Amino acid sequence: MKTIYFISGAEIAFTVFVTILIFGADKAPGIIKNLNKVYKSIKNTSQDIKNEIYNQSEKSGLNSKVFDDLKKEVSRIKDKFNNL
């Protein structure tokens, strides 16, 4: 089954099954719908935070410095392996 972040399809199915057992078939769709809204809200908020961090680091020039440092380190490691 497909994994969504850290939750597999089997875990989702088990959660739905337990929800139906506890709350009944008539209330389960509403509860699952609300849980889905919460999940989407958390996902959107985390994406907004990531975008904001990226934009701020882009403005301050951190991304290019980090990228340049990373390229230098990768080149250094490649040279070490080539010299073996």
WOSULCOR-V744228 format. One record per run of one state. SS is the DSSP state (@ for helix, = for strand, . for the rest). FROM is the first residue (numbers start at 1). LEN is the number of residues. If there is no record, write none. Layout:
SS	FROM	LEN
SS	FROM	LEN
//
This chain:
.	1	2
=	3	2
.	5	2
=	7	2
@	9	15
.	24	1
@	25	36
.	61	1
@	62	21
.	83	2
//
